[in-house]
């Protein structure tokens, strides 16, 4: 075989190898995109679980606030002498603490919802 024939054969082999590398590169890029998508889905699932947990905590805090409000009304009606405002102050302080906790939980849930929306938008 002439040197030109060997060069042509070697060039054909190199072209074949280059095309194979090119296909492998595209397959690897697709795999990386799929891995990124799975990671995004896992993050979304984690945020969703956190949102549900915070939503449950928020609901419980709201129930506690309602019960505290009812207890305050009951104490005020039946047990508190007119000259003893200290018990009412304690109940009000507990109510304020619960209201702050409710607000923080609502903020956390809203932040998670926003993150969930952004993640879903990125997946599209």
HELIX and SHEET records of a PDB file:
HELIX    1   1 UNK A    3  UNK A   78  1                                  76    
HELIX    2   2 UNK A   86  UNK A  123  1                                  38    
END                                                                             
